[in-house]
Amino acid sequence: MPSTHVRAVCLVLLLLAPLSFVHAQSISLGMRVPMREFMWQDGKSAGEMKLDDKQRLVWQFQAANLDQMRAWGGEWNIVIARQWRDGPDGFARLRRILAEHERRGVQVVLRLLEEPSVYGRMQATQSAEYGHDQAYYQWVQSVVRACDGKVRDFLIGNEADVDLTRSHGGAPDLSWPMLVDYDQYARLLRTAVKAIKALDPGLQVANSGFSDNSVALAMVQDLYDRAGLVPAQSYWESWKDRAGVRAEGWVGLYRLLRQPETRRKIEFVRRALREPEGSDLFQLHYYRNWQGLQPMLDWLRDEMRSAGVLRPIIAAEVGYHVRPLSRRDSDGKTRKFIDWRYYSEQDHANDMVRVFATLLGNGVERALYWNMRDVDDNGTVVRLFPATTDPQRFEANRVNRAFRMLSRTLGGAHPAPARVPARAGLREFRFTGPTDVSLLWSEFGELDGMLDGARELRDIEGKLLRRSDIGAGYTDPLYVFW
């Protein structure tokens, strides 16, 4: 979709005022390395556990991924603690996983997944001692104590706006579908905040994060209410179009916004933005086009600011979604796979850099690529490293080299005012700290006069460029060192 439509949407929202940054810490990039439930079971090593061949291969993969991630610039990982799994063993598994990360110099952000039955137990009125549920309150405090100061950030739940069966697989008493409303989730979040802050008020708590689809729907509904269907549908296209995935037309979007499930998601996001329930961070998950990200960040901050609850954003999941193929397996389950006909490694790398630059340039200090590598390509999100059956094989490509360049160049930096004069179609995100560098690109390939004063130019993989390499029509992101 032409970029002028996106800019028109931004004008409608009146959200393009310059941002002011308050830095709690410098930029830090992460890679998601899953720690499966069986890994280091009861604190044991792979040699001490009775694993089948597939489990042993996955164990070897994730251990190798942890070894690799620091070399490629990943500084933090999301680890999941499950109420129905972690605790009965005295948190031996969790302690071991934290120790494995600490040994490699990788920070952990801990995601706490509640047992689904908690929603049936929670009291409507919060008690002064245990919040809305004593068992959940005590479990959260047990987790925090088991971390022994190694974890400073906690994510409460996962995308509570959608069906919990997507993220709570293996939990007892899990029915399909399992949907909760915001009041139910708010009780859970308040209880977790109360439990964590009682032990250490300096610990940071984030909400469950929300699917970017739900956030986009809430933003589109707001645009529709303010300016009508045309700008709403223009933004919907700019956010959704990618790699064979096409947005609904005006009629389709109008119908979508009136579906009961859509209304539930919109209310969830709107209330989460305006009612933080004591949480410190707003968690964003983003898997779509870079063109739709800037207006979304502006809208999120505008919603929080208007309610007087502006807080930092953590991009806990950033990935690259491609149109899926579906297949029904012998067990009767339908599984989705990437349709590689719609995939381009160069487009992936360029889009990833633009997304991360937009996030970091807008003061989002922590962003994590989801995920690093696995034994297969199941799902619709492209891994940072290609799938392989060899745990020690890390195939370098344009995408992971671009991530390494991002982390090496921007790690420890802070966003700074732009240096290049504004021009239609030109995007610049400047960072200072270890070095003074701008990530910039022109949607129209017009960079004449924009590079004056640069001491060095590099492409997204770090290759040194000459001025003659950047001719008319050059639209790829570019590192400009001042």
C-alpha positions in Angstrom: 0.0 0.0 0.0 1.4 3.5 -0.8 3.1 5.0 2.2 1.1 8.2 1.7 -2.0 6.4 3.1 -0.2 5.6 6.3 1.0 9.2 6.7 -2.6 10.3 6.1 -3.7 8.0 8.9 -1.1 9.5 11.2 -2.4 13.0 10.4 -6.0 11.9 11.2 -4.8 10.7 14.6 -2.7 13.8 15.2 -0.1 11.6 16.8 3.2 12.7 15.2 4.3 15.2 17.8 8.0 14.7 18.7 8.6 12.1 21.4 10.5 12.8 24.6 12.5 9.9 26.0 13.1 9.0 29.7 15.7 6.2 29.8 15.5 3.7 32.5 18.2 1.6 30.8 19.9 1.4 27.5 18.8 -0.6 24.5 19.0 -4.4 24.9 18.0 -7.0 22.2 17.0 -10.6 22.9 16.4 -13.8 21.1 13.7 -16.3 22.2 15.1 -19.8 23.0 12.3 -22.0 24.3 12.9 -24.1 27.4 10.6 -27.1 27.0 8.8 -28.5 30.0 10.9 -31.6 30.1 14.3 -29.7 30.0 16.3 -30.1 33.1 13.4 -31.9 34.6 13.7 -31.9 38.4 17.0 -30.2 38.0 18.6 -33.1 36.1 20.8 -32.9 33.0 20.0 -34.6 29.7 22.1 -37.6 30.7 20.2 -38.1 33.9 16.8 -38.0 32.3 15.0 -40.7 30.4 14.3 -38.8 27.2 13.0 -40.2 23.9 14.9 -39.4 20.7 12.9 -36.3 19.8 13.1 -34.8 23.3 16.9 -35.4 23.4 17.3 -33.7 20.0 15.2 -30.7 21.2 17.2 -30.6 24.5 20.5 -30.5 22.5 19.1 -27.8 20.2 18.0 -25.4 22.9 21.2 -25.8 24.9 23.2 -25.1 21.8 21.0 -22.1 21.1 21.8 -20.6 24.5 25.5 -21.0 23.7 25.1 -19.3 20.3 22.8 -16.4 21.2 25.4 -14.3 23.1 27.8 -14.6 20.2 25.2 -13.1 17.9 24.2 -10.3 20.3 21.2 -11.7 22.2 21.2 -10.4 25.7 18.0 -11.7 27.2 15.5 -14.5 26.8 11.9 -15.2 27.9 11.5 -18.2 30.2 8.1 -19.6 31.0 7.1 -20.8 34.5 3.8 -22.8 34.6 1.7 -22.9 37.7 0.8 -26.6 37.0 4.4 -27.6 36.3 6.8 -25.4 38.3 6.6 -25.6 42.0 5.8 -29.2 43.0 9.5 -30.1 42.3 10.7 -27.3 44.6 11.5 -25.2 41.5 14.5 -27.4 40.8 13.9 -27.2 37.0 13.4 -23.4 37.1 16.5 -22.9 39.2 18.6 -25.0 36.8 17.3 -23.0 33.8 18.1 -19.7 35.5 21.6 -21.0 36.3 22.2 -22.1 32.7 21.3 -18.6 31.5 23.4 -16.9 34.2 26.4 -19.1 33.3 26.2 -17.7 29.7 25.6 -14.1 30.7 22.0 -14.2 29.4 19.3 -12.2 31.3 15.9 -13.8 31.9 12.5 -12.2 31.7 10.0 -14.6 33.4 6.6 -15.2 32.0 4.2 -16.6 34.6 1.4 -18.8 33.2 -1.5 -19.4 35.5 -3.5 -22.6 35.8 -6.8 -22.1 34.0 -8.8 -23.1 37.1 -7.7 -19.9 38.8 -10.4 -18.0 36.9 -13.1 -20.1 38.5 -11.6 -19.5 42.0 -10.9 -15.8 42.1 -13.0 -13.7 44.4 -14.6 -10.6 43.0 -13.4 -8.6 46.0 -9.7 -8.3 46.6 -8.4 -9.3 50.1 -5.8 -7.2 51.8 -3.5 -10.2 52.3 -3.8 -12.4 49.2 -5.5 -10.4 46.4 -8.2 -12.3 44.6 -6.8 -15.9 45.0 -4.6 -17.2 47.8 -3.2 -20.2 45.9 -2.1 -18.1 42.9 -0.7 -15.3 45.2 1.4 -17.9 47.1 2.6 -19.5 43.9 3.7 -16.2 42.4 5.6 -15.4 45.6 7.2 -18.8 45.6 8.4 -18.3 42.0 9.9 -14.9 42.9 11.7 -16.4 45.9 13.1 -19.2 43.7 14.6 -16.7 41.3 16.8 -15.4 44.2 17.2 -12.0 42.6 18.2 -13.3 39.2 15.0 -12.0 37.5 13.9 -8.4 37.6 11.0 -8.5 35.1 7.8 -10.6 35.2 5.2 -11.0 32.5 1.8 -12.0 33.8 0.1 -14.5 31.5 0.3 -14.6 27.7 -2.1 -12.9 25.3 -5.1 -13.1 27.6 -7.2 -11.4 25.0 -7.2 -14.7 22.9 -8.1 -18.3 23.5 -5.9 -19.5 26.3 -5.6 -23.0 24.8 -3.0 -21.4 22.4 -0.5 -20.8 25.2 -1.6 -23.0 28.1 -1.3 -26.4 26.4 -0.9 -29.2 28.8 -2.6 -27.4 31.7 -5.2 -29.4 33.6 -8.8 -28.3 33.4 -8.2 -26.6 30.1 -11.3 -26.6 27.9 -11.5 -25.4 24.3 -12.1 -22.6 23.6 -11.2 -20.9 26.9 -11.9 -17.1 26.8 -11.7 -14.7 29.7 -12.9 -11.1 29.9 -10.8 -8.2 31.1 -12.4 -8.1 34.5 -11.2 -11.7 35.1 -7.7 -11.0 33.8 -7.5 -7.8 35.8 -8.1 -9.7 39.0 -5.2 -12.1 38.1 -2.9 -9.2 37.3 -3.7 -7.3 40.5 -3.0 -10.4 42.5 0.3 -11.0 40.8 1.4 -7.3 41.2 0.5 -7.5 44.9 2.4 -10.7 45.4 5.5 -9.5 43.6 5.7 -6.0 45.0 5.2 -7.3 48.5 8.6 -9.0 48.2 10.4 -6.3 46.2 8.8 -3.0 45.1 11.6 -2.5 42.6 10.7 -5.5 40.5 9.0 -4.7 37.2 5.6 -6.3 36.2 4.1 -6.3 32.7 0.7 -7.3 31.6 0.1 -10.4 29.5 0.9 -8.8 26.2 -1.7 -8.8 23.4 -1.8 -10.2 19.9 -1.0 -7.4 17.4 -4.2 -8.4 15.7 -6.2 -7.3 18.8 -4.2 -4.1 19.1 -4.7 -3.3 15.4 -8.4 -3.9 15.7 -8.7 -1.6 18.7 -6.8 1.1 16.8 -8.9 0.6 13.6 -12.1 0.9 15.6 -10.8 4.2 17.1 -9.9 5.4 13.6 -13.4 4.4 12.4 -15.1 6.3 15.3 -13.0 9.4 14.7 -12.6 9.6 10.9 -14.7 7.0 9.2 -14.2 3.7 7.4 -11.7 4.9 4.7 -8.8 5.8 6.9 -9.6 2.9 9.2 -9.3 0.5 6.2 -6.2 2.2 5.0 -4.4 1.5 8.2 -5.7 -2.1 8.4 -4.1 -2.7 5.0 -0.8 -1.1 6.0 -0.6 -3.3 9.1 -1.8 -6.6 7.6 -0.4 -6.8 4.1 2.6 -9.1 4.0 3.9 -12.1 2.2 0.6 -13.3 0.7 -1.6 -12.2 3.6 -4.2 -9.8 2.4 -6.5 -7.5 4.3 -10.3 -7.4 4.1 -11.9 -4.8 2.0 -14.1 -2.1 3.4 -17.2 -4.3 3.6 -15.2 -7.1 5.2 -13.6 -4.8 7.7 -17.0 -3.3 8.6 -18.4 -6.8 9.3 -15.3 -7.8 11.2 -15.5 -4.9 13.6 -19.1 -5.9 14.5 -18.4 -9.5 15.4 -18.8 -10.3 19.1 -15.3 -11.8 19.4 -13.8 -8.7 17.8 -15.7 -6.5 20.2 -14.4 -8.5 23.2 -10.8 -8.1 22.0 -11.2 -4.4 21.4 -12.5 -3.8 24.9 -9.7 -6.0 26.3 -7.0 -3.8 24.7 -8.7 -0.5 25.5 -9.1 -1.3 29.1 -5.6 -2.8 29.5 -4.1 0.5 28.2 -6.2 2.6 30.5 -6.3 0.4 33.6 -2.8 -0.9 34.3 -3.8 -2.5 37.6 -0.5 -1.5 39.2 1.7 -3.0 36.4 4.8 -1.1 35.3 5.2 -2.0 31.7 2.9 -2.5 28.7 3.9 -5.6 26.7 3.6 -5.5 22.9 3.8 -8.4 20.5 4.4 -7.5 16.9 4.6 -9.8 13.8 3.5 -7.5 10.9 4.6 -4.8 8.6 7.0 -2.0 9.6 4.6 0.4 7.9 1.9 -0.2 10.5 4.2 0.0 13.5 4.8 3.8 14.0 1.1 4.7 14.0 0.4 1.8 16.4 3.1 3.0 18.8 1.8 6.5 18.6 -1.8 5.3 19.3 -0.7 3.1 22.2 1.1 6.0 23.9 -1.8 8.4 23.2 -4.3 6.1 24.8 -2.2 5.6 27.9 -1.3 9.3 28.1 -5.0 10.4 27.8 -5.8 8.2 30.8 -2.8 9.5 32.8 -1.1 6.1 32.9 1.7 6.4 30.4 4.3 3.7 31.0 7.2 2.1 29.1 6.6 -0.5 26.4 8.5 -3.8 26.2 8.5 -5.5 22.8 8.6 -9.1 24.2 7.7 -10.7 20.9 8.9 -9.4 17.5 8.7 -11.8 14.6 8.1 -12.2 10.9 4.8 -13.8 9.9 4.3 -15.4 6.5 1.1 -16.8 4.8 0.5 -20.3 6.1 -0.3 -23.6 4.6 -2.5 -26.0 6.6 -2.3 -29.7 6.8 -4.4 -32.2 8.8 -2.2 -34.9 10.4 -3.0 -38.5 11.2 -3.9 -37.5 14.8 -6.7 -35.3 13.4 -5.1 -32.0 14.3 -4.6 -29.3 11.8 -1.1 -27.8 11.7 0.1 -24.7 9.9 3.3 -24.3 8.0 5.1 -21.4 6.2 4.2 -21.1 2.6 7.8 -20.5 1.3 6.5 -19.3 -2.1 5.7 -16.0 -0.4 8.9 -15.7 1.4 11.9 -13.5 0.5 15.0 -13.5 2.8 15.9 -10.0 1.7 12.4 -8.7 2.4 12.5 -10.4 5.8 15.9 -8.9 6.7 14.9 -5.4 5.6 11.6 -5.5 7.3 13.1 -6.8 10.6 15.6 -4.0 10.7 12.9 -1.4 10.0 10.7 -2.9 12.7 13.5 -2.9 15.3 14.7 0.5 14.3 11.2 1.9 14.7 10.7 0.3 18.1 14.1 1.3 19.5 13.9 4.7 18.0 10.6 5.3 19.8 12.1 4.6 23.1 11.3 0.9 23.4 14.5 -0.2 25.1 14.0 -3.9 25.0 12.9 -6.0 22.0 13.1 -9.7 21.5 13.1 -11.7 18.2 10.7 -14.6 18.4 12.2 -17.1 18.0 15.8 -18.1 17.3 15.9 -21.6 15.9 14.2 -25.0 16.1 14.2 -28.5 14.7 11.5 -27.7 12.2 9.6 -24.8 10.6 6.2 -25.6 12.0 4.0 -22.5 12.5 3.9 -19.3 10.4 6.7 -17.3 12.0 10.2 -17.5 10.4 13.0 -18.3 12.8 16.2 -16.3 13.0 18.3 -19.3 12.0 17.0 -21.9 9.5 15.7 -25.2 10.9 18.1 -28.2 10.8 18.5 -31.6 12.5 22.1 -30.8 13.5 22.1 -28.9 16.9 25.6 -27.5 16.2 24.8 -26.1 12.7 23.9 -22.4 12.7 23.5 -21.4 9.1 24.3 -17.7 8.6 22.0 -15.7 6.3 21.0 -12.2 5.6 18.4 -12.1 8.4 20.6 -13.3 11.3 23.6 -11.3 10.1 21.3 -8.2 10.1 20.2 -9.0 13.7 23.9 -9.3 14.7 24.6 -5.9 13.2 21.6 -4.4 15.0 22.7 -5.7 18.4 26.4 -4.9 18.0 25.6 -1.3 16.8 22.7 -0.3 18.9 23.2 -2.4 22.1 23.8 0.0 25.0 22.7 3.1 23.0 19.8 5.5 23.4 17.5 7.2 20.8 18.5 10.7 19.9 17.1 13.6 17.8 17.2 13.1 14.1 20.1 14.6 12.2 18.9 14.4 8.6 16.3 17.0 7.4 12.8 15.7 7.1 11.7 14.6 3.7 8.7 12.8 2.3 9.3 9.0 2.4 12.5 9.4 4.5 12.7 7.5 7.8 15.6 8.2 10.2 16.2 6.8 13.7 19.3 8.1 15.3 21.1 6.6 18.3 23.9 7.8 20.5 26.0 6.0 23.1 28.8 3.7 22.1 28.7 5.5 18.7 26.6 8.2 16.9 24.7 6.4 14.2 21.4 6.7 12.2 19.4 3.9 10.7 17.7 5.5 7.7 15.9 4.5 4.5 14.0 6.3 1.7 10.8 4.7 0.5 11.3 6.4 -2.8 15.1 5.9 -3.1 15.9 9.6 -2.8 19.0 10.1 -0.6 20.6 13.0 -2.4 22.1 15.4 0.2 21.0 13.2 3.1 24.4 11.6 3.7 26.5 14.8 4.0 28.7 14.7 7.0 28.7 10.9 7.3 32.1 9.3 8.1 31.0 5.7 7.3 28.1 3.9 5.6 27.2 0.2 6.1 24.4 -2.0 4.9 22.2 -4.0 7.2 24.7 -6.8 7.5 27.6 -4.5 8.3 29.2 -4.4 4.9 31.1 -1.2 4.3 29.6 0.9 1.5 30.9 3.6 -0.8 28.9 6.6 -1.8 28.8 5.2 -5.3 27.1 2.1 -4.0 24.1 4.1 -3.0 22.5 5.4 -6.2 19.0 6.5 -7.1 16.4 4.0 -6.2 18.3 2.7 -3.1 15.5 1.8 -0.6 17.2 -0.7 1.8 17.9 0.4 5.3 21.3 2.0 5.8 23.6 2.6 8.8 25.1 6.1 8.7 27.9 6.7 11.2 28.4 10.4 12.0 
